């Protein structure tokens, strides 16, 4: 089970479009139903990353503590 989750996280890390993210989210819902706030946060970061790569000169996103 853990390897399946890791594979999903790897897929999310390599997305280049919103459509890919949506496809992965659908797969996550099919597989796990509800996946919690942490995964939702990761998905939001993936959308930001995808947007940044397409529309700006953003090269990285860092968390500021």
PDBQT receptor file of N, H, CA, C and O in Angstrom, charges set to zero:
ATOM      1  N   UNK A   1       0.830  -1.204   0.000  1.00  0.00    +0.000 N 
ATOM      2  CA  UNK A   1       0.000   0.000   0.000  1.00  0.00    +0.000 C 
ATOM      3  C   UNK A   1       0.866   1.256   0.000  1.00  0.00    +0.000 C 
ATOM      4  O   UNK A   1       0.567   2.221  -0.704  1.00  0.00    +0.000 OA
ATOM      5  N   UNK A   2       1.945   1.244   0.795  1.00  0.00    +0.000 N 
ATOM      6  H   UNK A   2       2.188   0.460   1.367  1.00  0.00    +0.000 HD
ATOM      7  CA  UNK A   2       2.804   2.414   0.882  1.00  0.00    +0.000 C 
ATOM      8  C   UNK A   2       3.464   2.704  -0.472  1.00  0.00    +0.000 C 
ATOM      9  O   UNK A   2       3.597   3.867  -0.852  1.00  0.00    +0.000 OA
ATOM     10  N   UNK A   3       3.871   1.679  -1.190  1.00  0.00    +0.000 N 
ATOM     11  H   UNK A   3       3.762   0.734  -0.880  1.00  0.00    +0.000 HD
ATOM     12  CA  UNK A   3       4.516   1.882  -2.489  1.00  0.00    +0.000 C 
ATOM     13  C   UNK A   3       3.549   2.525  -3.477  1.00  0.00    +0.000 C 
ATOM     14  O   UNK A   3       3.961   3.339  -4.303  1.00  0.00    +0.000 OA
ATOM     15  N   UNK A   4       2.281   2.173  -3.403  1.00  0.00    +0.000 N 
ATOM     16  H   UNK A   4       1.945   1.511  -2.733  1.00  0.00    +0.000 HD
ATOM     17  CA  UNK A   4       1.272   2.774  -4.282  1.00  0.00    +0.000 C 
ATOM     18  C   UNK A   4       1.175   4.271  -4.020  1.00  0.00    +0.000 C 
ATOM     19  O   UNK A   4       1.107   5.066  -4.957  1.00  0.00    +0.000 OA
ATOM     20  N   UNK A   5       1.169   4.656  -2.750  1.00  0.00    +0.000 N 
ATOM     21  H   UNK A   5       1.224   4.010  -1.988  1.00  0.00    +0.000 HD
ATOM     22  CA  UNK A   5       1.110   6.084  -2.410  1.00  0.00    +0.000 C 
ATOM     23  C   UNK A   5       2.358   6.808  -2.898  1.00  0.00    +0.000 C 
ATOM     24  O   UNK A   5       2.271   7.914  -3.431  1.00  0.00    +0.000 OA
ATOM     25  N   UNK A   6       3.505   6.190  -2.717  1.00  0.00    +0.000 N 
ATOM     26  H   UNK A   6       3.575   5.292  -2.284  1.00  0.00    +0.000 HD
ATOM     27  CA  UNK A   6       4.753   6.801  -3.175  1.00  0.00    +0.000 C 
ATOM     28  C   UNK A   6       4.717   7.000  -4.685  1.00  0.00    +0.000 C 
ATOM     29  O   UNK A   6       5.165   8.031  -5.188  1.00  0.00    +0.000 OA
ATOM     30  N   UNK A   7       4.187   6.021  -5.408  1.00  0.00    +0.000 N 
ATOM     31  H   UNK A   7       3.823   5.184  -5.000  1.00  0.00    +0.000 HD
ATOM     32  CA  UNK A   7       4.071   6.152  -6.864  1.00  0.00    +0.000 C 
ATOM     33  C   UNK A   7       3.173   7.324  -7.256  1.00  0.00    +0.000 C 
ATOM     34  O   UNK A   7       3.470   8.043  -8.210  1.00  0.00    +0.000 OA
ATOM     35  N   UNK A   8       2.074   7.519  -6.518  1.00  0.00    +0.000 N 
ATOM     36  H   UNK A   8       1.833   6.935  -5.742  1.00  0.00    +0.000 HD
ATOM     37  CA  UNK A   8       1.204   8.669  -6.778  1.00  0.00    +0.000 C 
ATOM     38  C   UNK A   8       1.951   9.978  -6.524  1.00  0.00    +0.000 C 
ATOM     39  O   UNK A   8       1.835  10.921  -7.306  1.00  0.00    +0.000 OA
ATOM     40  N   UNK A   9       2.717  10.037  -5.434  1.00  0.00    +0.000 N 
ATOM     41  H   UNK A   9       2.811   9.271  -4.799  1.00  0.00    +0.000 HD
ATOM     42  CA  UNK A   9       3.462  11.248  -5.115  1.00  0.00    +0.000 C 
ATOM     43  C   UNK A   9       4.510  11.529  -6.187  1.00  0.00    +0.000 C 
ATOM     44  O   UNK A   9       4.737  12.686  -6.541  1.00  0.00    +0.000 OA
ATOM     45  N   UNK A  10       5.146  10.491  -6.703  1.00  0.00    +0.000 N 
ATOM     46  H   UNK A  10       4.961   9.551  -6.415  1.00  0.00    +0.000 HD
ATOM     47  CA  UNK A  10       6.117  10.661  -7.783  1.00  0.00    +0.000 C 
ATOM     48  C   UNK A  10       5.431  11.188  -9.042  1.00  0.00    +0.000 C 
ATOM     49  O   UNK A  10       5.952  12.074  -9.718  1.00  0.00    +0.000 OA
ATOM     50  N   UNK A  11       4.263  10.637  -9.347  1.00  0.00    +0.000 N 
ATOM     51  H   UNK A  11       3.840   9.916  -8.797  1.00  0.00    +0.000 HD
ATOM     52  CA  UNK A  11       3.511  11.125 -10.511  1.00  0.00    +0.000 C 
ATOM     53  C   UNK A  11       3.167  12.595 -10.353  1.00  0.00    +0.000 C 
ATOM     54  O   UNK A  11       3.300  13.374 -11.296  1.00  0.00    +0.000 OA
ATOM     55  N   UNK A  12       2.721  12.977  -9.151  1.00  0.00    +0.000 N 
ATOM     56  H   UNK A  12       2.613  12.344  -8.385  1.00  0.00    +0.000 HD
ATOM     57  CA  UNK A  12       2.385  14.379  -8.900  1.00  0.00    +0.000 C 
ATOM     58  C   UNK A  12       3.613  15.268  -9.051  1.00  0.00    +0.000 C 
ATOM     59  O   UNK A  12       3.511  16.384  -9.559  1.00  0.00    +0.000 OA
ATOM     60  N   UNK A  13       4.748  14.792  -8.624  1.00  0.00    +0.000 N 
ATOM     61  H   UNK A  13       4.831  13.885  -8.212  1.00  0.00    +0.000 HD
ATOM     62  CA  UNK A  13       5.974  15.582  -8.707  1.00  0.00    +0.000 C 
ATOM     63  C   UNK A  13       6.383  15.853 -10.149  1.00  0.00    +0.000 C 
ATOM     64  O   UNK A  13       7.067  16.840 -10.416  1.00  0.00    +0.000 OA
ATOM     65  N   UNK A  14       5.981  15.003 -11.077  1.00  0.00    +0.000 N 
ATOM     66  H   UNK A  14       5.425  14.201 -10.860  1.00  0.00    +0.000 HD
ATOM     67  CA  UNK A  14       6.415  15.111 -12.468  1.00  0.00    +0.000 C 
ATOM     68  C   UNK A  14       5.373  15.694 -13.414  1.00  0.00    +0.000 C 
ATOM     69  O   UNK A  14       5.578  15.675 -14.628  1.00  0.00    +0.000 OA
ATOM     70  N   UNK A  15       4.263  16.210 -12.897  1.00  0.00    +0.000 N 
ATOM     71  H   UNK A  15       4.096  16.225 -11.911  1.00  0.00    +0.000 HD
ATOM     72  CA  UNK A  15       3.215  16.723 -13.776  1.00  0.00    +0.000 C 
ATOM     73  C   UNK A  15       3.669  17.986 -14.488  1.00  0.00    +0.000 C 
ATOM     74  O   UNK A  15       4.489  18.751 -13.981  1.00  0.00    +0.000 OA
ATOM     75  N   UNK A  16       3.111  18.182 -15.680  1.00  0.00    +0.000 N 
ATOM     76  H   UNK A  16       2.444  17.560 -16.092  1.00  0.00    +0.000 HD
ATOM     77  CA  UNK A  16       3.403  19.393 -16.444  1.00  0.00    +0.000 C 
ATOM     78  C   UNK A  16       2.132  20.133 -16.853  1.00  0.00    +0.000 C 
ATOM     79  O   UNK A  16       2.205  21.200 -17.464  1.00  0.00    +0.000 OA
ATOM     80  N   UNK A  17       0.968  19.575 -16.520  1.00  0.00    +0.000 N 
ATOM     81  H   UNK A  17       0.908  18.709 -16.024  1.00  0.00    +0.000 HD
ATOM     82  CA  UNK A  17      -0.276  20.238 -16.903  1.00  0.00    +0.000 C 
ATOM     83  C   UNK A  17      -1.354  19.996 -15.850  1.00  0.00    +0.000 C 
ATOM     84  O   UNK A  17      -1.296  19.042 -15.075  1.00  0.00    +0.000 OA
ATOM     85  N   UNK A  18      -2.337  20.891 -15.851  1.00  0.00    +0.000 N 
ATOM     86  H   UNK A  18      -2.384  21.666 -16.481  1.00  0.00    +0.000 HD
ATOM     87  CA  UNK A  18      -3.477  20.735 -14.943  1.00  0.00    +0.000 C 
ATOM     88  C   UNK A  18      -4.248  19.452 -15.244  1.00  0.00    +0.000 C 
ATOM     89  O   UNK A  18      -4.789  18.821 -14.337  1.00  0.00    +0.000 OA
ATOM     90  N   UNK A  19      -4.296  19.073 -16.509  1.00  0.00    +0.000 N 
ATOM     91  H   UNK A  19      -3.856  19.586 -17.246  1.00  0.00    +0.000 HD
ATOM     92  CA  UNK A  19      -5.015  17.860 -16.896  1.00  0.00    +0.000 C 
ATOM     93  C   UNK A  19      -4.377  16.621 -16.264  1.00  0.00    +0.000 C 
ATOM     94  O   UNK A  19      -5.073  15.697 -15.844  1.00  0.00    +0.000 OA
ATOM     95  N   UNK A  20      -3.051  16.616 -16.204  1.00  0.00    +0.000 N 
ATOM     96  H   UNK A  20      -2.485  17.367 -16.545  1.00  0.00    +0.000 HD
ATOM     97  CA  UNK A  20      -2.361  15.497 -15.554  1.00  0.00    +0.000 C 
ATOM     98  C   UNK A  20      -2.688  15.441 -14.065  1.00  0.00    +0.000 C 
ATOM     99  O   UNK A  20      -2.914  14.366 -13.510  1.00  0.00    +0.000 OA
ATOM    100  N   UNK A  21      -2.711  16.605 -13.428  1.00  0.00    +0.000 N 
ATOM    101  H   UNK A  21      -2.527  17.479 -13.879  1.00  0.00    +0.000 HD
ATOM    102  CA  UNK A  21      -3.050  16.655 -12.001  1.00  0.00    +0.000 C 
ATOM    103  C   UNK A  21      -4.459  16.134 -11.788  1.00  0.00    +0.000 C 
ATOM    104  O   UNK A  21      -4.696  15.330 -10.886  1.00  0.00    +0.000 OA
ATOM    105  N   UNK A  22      -5.396  16.583 -12.610  1.00  0.00    +0.000 N 
ATOM    106  H   UNK A  22      -5.204  17.235 -13.343  1.00  0.00    +0.000 HD
ATOM    107  CA  UNK A  22      -6.787  16.142 -12.472  1.00  0.00    +0.000 C 
ATOM    108  C   UNK A  22      -6.907  14.634 -12.664  1.00  0.00    +0.000 C 
ATOM    109  O   UNK A  22      -7.682  13.982 -11.965  1.00  0.00    +0.000 OA
ATOM    110  N   UNK A  23      -6.160  14.083 -13.592  1.00  0.00    +0.000 N 
ATOM    111  H   UNK A  23      -5.531  14.613 -14.160  1.00  0.00    +0.000 HD
ATOM    112  CA  UNK A  23      -6.177  12.640 -13.821  1.00  0.00    +0.000 C 
ATOM    113  C   UNK A  23      -5.652  11.885 -12.600  1.00  0.00    +0.000 C 
ATOM    114  O   UNK A  23      -6.215  10.867 -12.198  1.00  0.00    +0.000 OA
ATOM    115  N   UNK A  24      -4.572  12.396 -12.021  1.00  0.00    +0.000 N 
ATOM    116  H   UNK A  24      -4.115  13.223 -12.348  1.00  0.00    +0.000 HD
ATOM    117  CA  UNK A  24      -4.019  11.750 -10.831  1.00  0.00    +0.000 C 
ATOM    118  C   UNK A  24      -4.982  11.854  -9.661  1.00  0.00    +0.000 C 
ATOM    119  O   UNK A  24      -5.145  10.898  -8.903  1.00  0.00    +0.000 OA
ATOM    120  N   UNK A  25      -5.624  13.011  -9.507  1.00  0.00    +0.000 N 
ATOM    121  H   UNK A  25      -5.491  13.788 -10.123  1.00  0.00    +0.000 HD
ATOM    122  CA  UNK A  25      -6.603  13.183  -8.427  1.00  0.00    +0.000 C 
ATOM    123  C   UNK A  25      -7.752  12.181  -8.595  1.00  0.00    +0.000 C 
ATOM    124  O   UNK A  25      -8.195  11.575  -7.620  1.00  0.00    +0.000 OA
ATOM    125  N   UNK A  26      -8.228  12.011  -9.821  1.00  0.00    +0.000 N 
ATOM    126  H   UNK A  26      -7.867  12.504 -10.613  1.00  0.00    +0.000 HD
ATOM    127  CA  UNK A  26      -9.280  11.015 -10.065  1.00  0.00    +0.000 C 
ATOM    128  C   UNK A  26      -8.810   9.619  -9.683  1.00  0.00    +0.000 C 
ATOM    129  O   UNK A  26      -9.559   8.854  -9.077  1.00  0.00    +0.000 OA
ATOM    130  N   UNK A  27      -7.574   9.286 -10.034  1.00  0.00    +0.000 N 
ATOM    131  H   UNK A  27      -6.965   9.908 -10.527  1.00  0.00    +0.000 HD
ATOM    132  CA  UNK A  27      -7.021   7.986  -9.662  1.00  0.00    +0.000 C 
ATOM    133  C   UNK A  27      -6.925   7.838  -8.144  1.00  0.00    +0.000 C 
ATOM    134  O   UNK A  27      -7.225   6.776  -7.598  1.00  0.00    +0.000 OA
ATOM    135  N   UNK A  28      -6.504   8.912  -7.467  1.00  0.00    +0.000 N 
ATOM    136  H   UNK A  28      -6.260   9.774  -7.911  1.00  0.00    +0.000 HD
ATOM    137  CA  UNK A  28      -6.417   8.874  -6.002  1.00  0.00    +0.000 C 
ATOM    138  C   UNK A  28      -7.790   8.643  -5.374  1.00  0.00    +0.000 C 
ATOM    139  O   UNK A  28      -7.928   7.855  -4.438  1.00  0.00    +0.000 OA
ATOM    140  N   UNK A  29      -8.801   9.333  -5.893  1.00  0.00    +0.000 N 
ATOM    141  H   UNK A  29      -8.689   9.973  -6.654  1.00  0.00    +0.000 HD
ATOM    142  CA  UNK A  29     -10.159   9.172  -5.365  1.00  0.00    +0.000 C 
ATOM    143  C   UNK A  29     -10.652   7.747  -5.598  1.00  0.00    +0.000 C 
ATOM    144  O   UNK A  29     -11.247   7.133  -4.713  1.00  0.00    +0.000 OA
ATOM    145  N   UNK A  30     -10.397   7.226  -6.804  1.00  0.00    +0.000 N 
ATOM    146  H   UNK A  30      -9.913   7.725  -7.523  1.00  0.00    +0.000 HD
ATOM    147  CA  UNK A  30     -10.802   5.845  -7.092  1.00  0.00    +0.000 C 
ATOM    148  C   UNK A  30     -10.125   4.859  -6.154  1.00  0.00    +0.000 C 
ATOM    149  O   UNK A  30     -10.741   3.889  -5.713  1.00  0.00    +0.000 OA
ATOM    150  N   UNK A  31      -8.866   5.105  -5.852  1.00  0.00    +0.000 N 
ATOM    151  H   UNK A  31      -8.365   5.893  -6.211  1.00  0.00    +0.000 HD
ATOM    152  CA  UNK A  31      -8.083   4.161  -5.062  1.00  0.00    +0.000 C 
ATOM    153  C   UNK A  31      -8.313   4.301  -3.559  1.00  0.00    +0.000 C 
ATOM    154  O   UNK A  31      -8.451   3.303  -2.852  1.00  0.00    +0.000 OA
ATOM    155  N   UNK A  32      -8.352   5.560  -3.069  1.00  0.00    +0.000 N 
ATOM    156  H   UNK A  32      -8.240   6.370  -3.644  1.00  0.00    +0.000 HD
ATOM    157  CA  UNK A  32      -8.362   5.792  -1.619  1.00  0.00    +0.000 C 
ATOM    158  C   UNK A  32      -9.599   6.513  -1.105  1.00  0.00    +0.000 C 
ATOM    159  O   UNK A  32      -9.712   6.715   0.104  1.00  0.00    +0.000 OA
ATOM    160  N   UNK A  33     -10.522   6.905  -1.958  1.00  0.00    +0.000 N 
ATOM    161  H   UNK A  33     -10.429   6.741  -2.940  1.00  0.00    +0.000 HD
ATOM    162  CA  UNK A  33     -11.714   7.681  -1.586  1.00  0.00    +0.000 C 
ATOM    163  C   UNK A  33     -11.331   9.033  -1.021  1.00  0.00    +0.000 C 
ATOM    164  O   UNK A  33     -11.257  10.012  -1.764  1.00  0.00    +0.000 OA
ATOM    165  N   UNK A  34     -11.085   9.109   0.273  1.00  0.00    +0.000 N 
ATOM    166  H   UNK A  34     -11.145   8.314   0.876  1.00  0.00    +0.000 HD
ATOM    167  CA  UNK A  34     -10.737  10.371   0.922  1.00  0.00    +0.000 C 
ATOM    168  C   UNK A  34      -9.250  10.337   1.252  1.00  0.00    +0.000 C 
ATOM    169  O   UNK A  34      -8.763   9.353   1.810  1.00  0.00    +0.000 OA
ATOM    170  N   UNK A  35      -8.522  11.405   0.912  1.00  0.00    +0.000 N 
ATOM    171  H   UNK A  35      -8.918  12.204   0.458  1.00  0.00    +0.000 HD
ATOM    172  CA  UNK A  35      -7.082  11.342   1.093  1.00  0.00    +0.000 C 
ATOM    173  C   UNK A  35      -6.495  12.432   1.979  1.00  0.00    +0.000 C 
ATOM    174  O   UNK A  35      -5.275  12.596   1.997  1.00  0.00    +0.000 OA
ATOM    175  N   UNK A  36      -7.289  13.167   2.696  1.00  0.00    +0.000 N 
ATOM    176  H   UNK A  36      -8.280  13.034   2.682  1.00  0.00    +0.000 HD
ATOM    177  CA  UNK A  36      -6.792  14.056   3.732  1.00  0.00    +0.000 C 
ATOM    178  C   UNK A  36      -6.227  15.388   3.265  1.00  0.00    +0.000 C 
ATOM    179  O   UNK A  36      -5.973  15.618   2.083  1.00  0.00    +0.000 OA
ATOM    180  N   UNK A  37      -6.046  16.241   4.246  1.00  0.00    +0.000 N 
ATOM    181  H   UNK A  37      -6.252  16.054   5.206  1.00  0.00    +0.000 HD
ATOM    182  CA  UNK A  37      -5.609  17.613   4.012  1.00  0.00    +0.000 C 
ATOM    183  C   UNK A  37      -4.179  17.687   3.474  1.00  0.00    +0.000 C 
ATOM    184  O   UNK A  37      -3.879  18.534   2.633  1.00  0.00    +0.000 OA
ATOM    185  N   UNK A  38      -3.301  16.812   3.948  1.00  0.00    +0.000 N 
ATOM    186  H   UNK A  38      -3.545  16.124   4.631  1.00  0.00    +0.000 HD
ATOM    187  CA  UNK A  38      -1.912  16.852   3.503  1.00  0.00    +0.000 C 
ATOM    188  C   UNK A  38      -1.802  16.623   2.003  1.00  0.00    +0.000 C 
ATOM    189  O   UNK A  38      -1.036  17.303   1.320  1.00  0.00    +0.000 OA
ATOM    190  N   UNK A  39      -2.566  15.668   1.494  1.00  0.00    +0.000 N 
ATOM    191  H   UNK A  39      -3.188  15.115   2.049  1.00  0.00    +0.000 HD
ATOM    192  CA  UNK A  39      -2.533  15.378   0.057  1.00  0.00    +0.000 C 
ATOM    193  C   UNK A  39      -3.189  16.526  -0.713  1.00  0.00    +0.000 C 
ATOM    194  O   UNK A  39      -2.726  16.890  -1.794  1.00  0.00    +0.000 OA
ATOM    195  N   UNK A  40      -4.253  17.090  -0.168  1.00  0.00    +0.000 N 
ATOM    196  H   UNK A  40      -4.629  16.794   0.710  1.00  0.00    +0.000 HD
ATOM    197  CA  UNK A  40      -4.860  18.270  -0.806  1.00  0.00    +0.000 C 
ATOM    198  C   UNK A  40      -3.852  19.409  -0.910  1.00  0.00    +0.000 C 
ATOM    199  O   UNK A  40      -3.793  20.097  -1.929  1.00  0.00    +0.000 OA
ATOM    200  N   UNK A  41      -3.063  19.609   0.139  1.00  0.00    +0.000 N 
ATOM    201  H   UNK A  41      -3.111  19.050   0.967  1.00  0.00    +0.000 HD
ATOM    202  CA  UNK A  41      -2.031  20.645   0.104  1.00  0.00    +0.000 C 
ATOM    203  C   UNK A  41      -0.996  20.346  -0.979  1.00  0.00    +0.000 C 
ATOM    204  O   UNK A  41      -0.575  21.246  -1.706  1.00  0.00    +0.000 OA
ATOM    205  N   UNK A  42      -0.588  19.088  -1.085  1.00  0.00    +0.000 N 
ATOM    206  H   UNK A  42      -0.930  18.357  -0.494  1.00  0.00    +0.000 HD
ATOM    207  CA  UNK A  42       0.364  18.691  -2.116  1.00  0.00    +0.000 C 
ATOM    208  C   UNK A  42      -0.207  18.945  -3.514  1.00  0.00    +0.000 C 
ATOM    209  O   UNK A  42       0.504  19.419  -4.401  1.00  0.00    +0.000 OA
ATOM    210  N   UNK A  43      -1.462  18.636  -3.703  1.00  0.00    +0.000 N 
ATOM    211  H   UNK A  43      -2.039  18.251  -2.982  1.00  0.00    +0.000 HD
ATOM    212  CA  UNK A  43      -2.114  18.875  -4.994  1.00  0.00    +0.000 C 
ATOM    213  C   UNK A  43      -2.147  20.368  -5.305  1.00  0.00    +0.000 C 
ATOM    214  O   UNK A  43      -1.890  20.771  -6.440  1.00  0.00    +0.000 OA
ATOM    215  N   UNK A  44      -2.462  21.190  -4.306  1.00  0.00    +0.000 N 
ATOM    216  H   UNK A  44      -2.670  20.863  -3.384  1.00  0.00    +0.000 HD
ATOM    217  CA  UNK A  44      -2.444  22.648  -4.502  1.00  0.00    +0.000 C 
ATOM    218  C   UNK A  44      -1.056  23.130  -4.919  1.00  0.00    +0.000 C 
ATOM    219  O   UNK A  44      -0.933  23.984  -5.797  1.00  0.00    +0.000 OA
ATOM    220  N   UNK A  45      -0.019  22.591  -4.295  1.00  0.00    +0.000 N 
ATOM    221  H   UNK A  45      -0.119  21.898  -3.582  1.00  0.00    +0.000 HD
ATOM    222  CA  UNK A  45       1.349  22.960  -4.653  1.00  0.00    +0.000 C 
ATOM    223  C   UNK A  45       1.646  22.555  -6.091  1.00  0.00    +0.000 C 
ATOM    224  O   UNK A  45       2.318  23.287  -6.818  1.00  0.00    +0.000 OA
ATOM    225  N   UNK A  46       1.147  21.395  -6.502  1.00  0.00    +0.000 N 
ATOM    226  H   UNK A  46       0.601  20.801  -5.911  1.00  0.00    +0.000 HD
ATOM    227  CA  UNK A  46       1.360  20.947  -7.883  1.00  0.00    +0.000 C 
ATOM    228  C   UNK A  46       0.686  21.889  -8.876  1.00  0.00    +0.000 C 
ATOM    229  O   UNK A  46       1.247  22.183  -9.931  1.00  0.00    +0.000 OA
ATOM    230  N   UNK A  47      -0.512  22.362  -8.545  1.00  0.00    +0.000 N 
ATOM    231  H   UNK A  47      -0.968  22.123  -7.688  1.00  0.00    +0.000 HD
ATOM    232  CA  UNK A  47      -1.176  23.341  -9.414  1.00  0.00    +0.000 C 
ATOM    233  C   UNK A  47      -0.359  24.630  -9.498  1.00  0.00    +0.000 C 
ATOM    234  O   UNK A  47      -0.206  25.199 -10.579  1.00  0.00    +0.000 OA
ATOM    235  N   UNK A  48       0.161  25.086  -8.372  1.00  0.00    +0.000 N 
ATOM    236  H   UNK A  48       0.036  24.624  -7.494  1.00  0.00    +0.000 HD
ATOM    237  CA  UNK A  48       0.986  26.296  -8.367  1.00  0.00    +0.000 C 
ATOM    238  C   UNK A  48       2.252  26.088  -9.191  1.00  0.00    +0.000 C 
ATOM    239  O   UNK A  48       2.647  26.956  -9.969  1.00  0.00    +0.000 OA
ATOM    240  N   UNK A  49       2.874  24.945  -9.017  1.00  0.00    +0.000 N 
ATOM    241  H   UNK A  49       2.553  24.240  -8.385  1.00  0.00    +0.000 HD
ATOM    242  CA  UNK A  49       4.083  24.627  -9.777  1.00  0.00    +0.000 C 
ATOM    243  C   UNK A  49       3.789  24.596 -11.273  1.00  0.00    +0.000 C 
ATOM    244  O   UNK A  49       4.548  25.149 -12.069  1.00  0.00    +0.000 OA
ATOM    245  N   UNK A  50       2.701  23.956 -11.650  1.00  0.00    +0.000 N 
ATOM    246  H   UNK A  50       2.085  23.507 -11.004  1.00  0.00    +0.000 HD
ATOM    247  CA  UNK A  50       2.315  23.869 -13.057  1.00  0.00    +0.000 C 
ATOM    248  C   UNK A  50       2.058  25.263 -13.620  1.00  0.00    +0.000 C 
ATOM    249  O   UNK A  50       2.519  25.587 -14.714  1.00  0.00    +0.000 OA
ATOM    250  N   UNK A  51       1.331  26.077 -12.883  1.00  0.00    +0.000 N 
ATOM    251  H   UNK A  51       0.956  25.814 -11.994  1.00  0.00    +0.000 HD
ATOM    252  CA  UNK A  51       1.041  27.437 -13.320  1.00  0.00    +0.000 C 
ATOM    253  C   UNK A  51       2.327  28.246 -13.451  1.00  0.00    +0.000 C 
ATOM    254  O   UNK A  51       2.531  28.954 -14.437  1.00  0.00    +0.000 OA
ATOM    255  N   UNK A  52       3.177  28.132 -12.457  1.00  0.00    +0.000 N 
ATOM    256  H   UNK A  52       3.011  27.556 -11.656  1.00  0.00    +0.000 HD
ATOM    257  CA  UNK A  52       4.417  28.891 -12.456  1.00  0.00    +0.000 C 
ATOM    258  C   UNK A  52       5.330  28.532 -13.611  1.00  0.00    +0.000 C 
ATOM    259  O   UNK A  52       5.974  29.405 -14.193  1.00  0.00    +0.000 OA
ATOM    260  N   UNK A  53       5.389  27.271 -13.939  1.00  0.00    +0.000 N 
ATOM    261  H   UNK A  53       4.866  26.562 -13.466  1.00  0.00    +0.000 HD
ATOM    262  CA  UNK A  53       6.249  26.840 -15.036  1.00  0.00    +0.000 C 
ATOM    263  C   UNK A  53       5.724  27.300 -16.389  1.00  0.00    +0.000 C 
ATOM    264  O   UNK A  53       6.504  27.540 -17.311  1.00  0.00    +0.000 OA
ATOM    265  N   UNK A  54       4.413  27.422 -16.509  1.00  0.00    +0.000 N 
ATOM    266  H   UNK A  54       3.780  27.227 -15.759  1.00  0.00    +0.000 HD
ATOM    267  CA  UNK A  54       3.819  27.823 -17.785  1.00  0.00    +0.000 C 
ATOM    268  C   UNK A  54       3.768  29.333 -17.961  1.00  0.00    +0.000 C 
ATOM    269  O   UNK A  54       3.948  29.832 -19.072  1.00  0.00    +0.000 OA
ATOM    270  N   UNK A  55       3.529  30.062 -16.885  1.00  0.00    +0.000 N 
ATOM    271  H   UNK A  55       3.383  29.657 -15.983  1.00  0.00    +0.000 HD
ATOM    272  CA  UNK A  55       3.139  31.465 -17.013  1.00  0.00    +0.000 C 
ATOM    273  C   UNK A  55       4.096  32.487 -16.412  1.00  0.00    +0.000 C 
ATOM    274  O   UNK A  55       3.870  33.690 -16.544  1.00  0.00    +0.000 OA
ATOM    275  N   UNK A  56       5.141  32.039 -15.767  1.00  0.00    +0.000 N 
ATOM    276  H   UNK A  56       5.324  31.062 -15.660  1.00  0.00    +0.000 HD
ATOM    277  CA  UNK A  56       6.067  32.979 -15.143  1.00  0.00    +0.000 C 
ATOM    278  C   UNK A  56       7.484  32.447 -15.253  1.00  0.00    +0.000 C 
ATOM    279  O   UNK A  56       7.745  31.428 -15.892  1.00  0.00    +0.000 OA
ATOM    280  N   UNK A  57       8.363  33.148 -14.628  1.00  0.00    +0.000 N 
ATOM    281  H   UNK A  57       8.151  33.976 -14.109  1.00  0.00    +0.000 HD
ATOM    282  CA  UNK A  57       9.750  32.699 -14.600  1.00  0.00    +0.000 C 
ATOM    283  C   UNK A  57      10.081  32.044 -13.266  1.00  0.00    +0.000 C 
ATOM    284  O   UNK A  57      11.242  32.038 -12.855  1.00  0.00    +0.000 OA
ATOM    285  N   UNK A  58       9.086  31.497 -12.588  1.00  0.00    +0.000 N 
ATOM    286  H   UNK A  58       8.143  31.502 -12.922  1.00  0.00    +0.000 HD
ATOM    287  CA  UNK A  58       9.295  30.829 -11.309  1.00  0.00    +0.000 C 
ATOM    288  C   UNK A  58      10.106  29.565 -11.551  1.00  0.00    +0.000 C 
ATOM    289  O   UNK A  58       9.776  28.759 -12.420  1.00  0.00    +0.000 OA
ATOM    290  N   UNK A  59      11.173  29.401 -10.772  1.00  0.00    +0.000 N 
ATOM    291  H   UNK A  59      11.441  30.056 -10.066  1.00  0.00    +0.000 HD
ATOM    292  CA  UNK A  59      12.001  28.205 -10.922  1.00  0.00    +0.000 C 
ATOM    293  C   UNK A  59      11.871  27.272  -9.730  1.00  0.00    +0.000 C 
ATOM    294  O   UNK A  59      12.207  26.092  -9.832  1.00  0.00    +0.000 OA
ATOM    295  N   UNK A  60      11.388  27.781  -8.596  1.00  0.00    +0.000 N 
ATOM    296  H   UNK A  60      11.115  28.739  -8.512  1.00  0.00    +0.000 HD
ATOM    297  CA  UNK A  60      11.181  26.917  -7.434  1.00  0.00    +0.000 C 
ATOM    298  C   UNK A  60      10.198  27.567  -6.490  1.00  0.00    +0.000 C 
ATOM    299  O   UNK A  60       9.985  28.779  -6.523  1.00  0.00    +0.000 OA
ATOM    300  N   UNK A  61       9.605  26.746  -5.652  1.00  0.00    +0.000 N 
ATOM    301  H   UNK A  61       9.778  25.761  -5.625  1.00  0.00    +0.000 HD
ATOM    302  CA  UNK A  61       8.684  27.211  -4.620  1.00  0.00    +0.000 C 
ATOM    303  C   UNK A  61       9.231  26.712  -3.298  1.00  0.00    +0.000 C 
ATOM    304  O   UNK A  61       9.448  25.514  -3.118  1.00  0.00    +0.000 OA
ATOM    305  N   UNK A  62       9.454  27.642  -2.366  1.00  0.00    +0.000 N 
ATOM    306  H   UNK A  62       9.278  28.615  -2.513  1.00  0.00    +0.000 HD
ATOM    307  CA  UNK A  62       9.999  27.270  -1.072  1.00  0.00    +0.000 C 
ATOM    308  C   UNK A  62       9.053  27.709   0.028  1.00  0.00    +0.000 C 
ATOM    309  O   UNK A  62       8.385  28.739  -0.069  1.00  0.00    +0.000 OA
ATOM    310  N   UNK A  63       9.014  26.910   1.066  1.00  0.00    +0.000 N 
ATOM    311  H   UNK A  63       9.557  26.073   1.146  1.00  0.00    +0.000 HD
ATOM    312  CA  UNK A  63       8.212  27.244   2.228  1.00  0.00    +0.000 C 
ATOM    313  C   UNK A  63       9.007  28.195   3.121  1.00  0.00    +0.000 C 
ATOM    314  O   UNK A  63      10.174  27.945   3.423  1.00  0.00    +0.000 OA
ATOM    315  N   UNK A  64       8.380  29.264   3.533  1.00  0.00    +0.000 N 
ATOM    316  H   UNK A  64       7.431  29.468   3.288  1.00  0.00    +0.000 HD
ATOM    317  CA  UNK A  64       9.010  30.212   4.433  1.00  0.00    +0.000 C 
ATOM    318  C   UNK A  64       8.462  29.962   5.820  1.00  0.00    +0.000 C 
ATOM    319  O   UNK A  64       7.253  30.034   6.041  1.00  0.00    +0.000 OA
ATOM    320  N   UNK A  65       9.329  29.677   6.733  1.00  0.00    +0.000 N 
ATOM    321  H   UNK A  65      10.311  29.619   6.554  1.00  0.00    +0.000 HD
ATOM    322  CA  UNK A  65       8.903  29.359   8.109  1.00  0.00    +0.000 C 
ATOM    323  C   UNK A  65       8.811  30.596   8.951  1.00  0.00    +0.000 C 
ATOM    324  O   UNK A  65       8.468  30.515  10.131  1.00  0.00    +0.000 OA
TER     325      UNK A  65
